[in-house]
Amino acid sequence: MSEKKERISFEDALRELEDVVEKLSREDVSLEDSVRLYEEGLKLSGICSDILEKATQKITELNP
């Protein structure tokens, strides 16, 4: 995963993930591009999940 993707904000990662989903829904996307987009989507989904998990942990720690 690139350094840029590791430091991306939740909002930017979600926006990029939405773009990937939109591109995958097109009928003119080749199989090779679909696989590449799917891999990118998995990485972005993981980034979003990690950020949300960290935020949840922080909120849990702040609320006794």
N, C-alpha and C positions, 0 to 999 in steps of 0.2 A: 504494500500500500504506500502511495506516495506521501511525502511529508505534508503536502498541501491538504490531502484528504484527512490526515490525522489531526490537523489544526482547524478544520472547517467548522463553522457554527452549525448548530442544529437546524436553523432556518435555511441556511444555504444547502446543507446536505439533503434536507427534505425537498427543497425546490429542485435540486439536481435529480433526486429520485423520481419526482413527479415527471420530469422531462424524459427520463429513461422509460418510464411506464408509457408515456404518450408515444414515444418512438416505437416501442415494442408493439403497440396496438395497430400500427400502420401495416397495411398489407404488402407494401413494396420493400420491406426490410429483408435482406438476404439472411440465410441461415447463419452464416459466419458473423454478420453484424448482430443478429439476435443473440447469439451466444456471448459475444463481447459485451453487449448491453446488459444481458442477464448477470454476468459476472460483476459489472460495475454496479448494478442495482443491489446485488448482495452485499458488496462492500459498503455502499451508502446506507443500506438498511442496518448493517452492523454498527456503523458509526452513530446513527440515530438511536439505536437501542442502547448503546454504551452511554451516550450523553443522558438519555432519559433515566437510565439506571443510576448514574452518579447523582443526578438531581434528586431522585427519589431517596437515595441514601442520605443525602445532605438534609433534606426536609425531615426525614425520620430522626436524624440526630438532633435537629433543632427543636423538635417537639417531644418533650419528655412524656 
